[in-house]
């Protein structure tokens, strides 16, 4: 489960550059098993920001915890160490 969390956050941080007010639709992450559980746990840690729009739910990484998020991602996916700035 921790690796899946890291993969989701990596996609947001590296591919999408979703920090702060840049939101991506939650429906783009359907490939993740246990997506609801992952989202709930990341939101509980305050690492994930959620924005409910009329047509979709948007997610973004919380820039207040950028250092901790990057450390978590690199711990669980060591092959991408140094990719996220």
FENGI-V630975 format. One record per pair of residues at least 24 apart in sequence whose ideal C-beta (glycine too) atoms are under 6 Angstrom apart, sorted by the first residue. I is the first residue (numbers start at 1). J is the second residue. If there is no record, write none. Layout:
BEGIN
i=I j=J
i=I j=J
END
This chain:
BEGIN
i=2 j=76
i=3 j=76
i=4 j=32
i=4 j=38
i=5 j=38
i=6 j=73
i=6 j=76
i=6 j=77
i=8 j=32
i=8 j=38
i=9 j=69
i=9 j=73
i=10 j=73
i=12 j=61
i=13 j=61
i=13 j=84
i=14 j=83
i=14 j=84
i=18 j=60
i=18 j=61
i=19 j=61
i=19 j=63
i=20 j=63
i=22 j=60
i=23 j=51
i=23 j=58
i=23 j=60
i=25 j=56
i=26 j=57
i=26 j=59
END
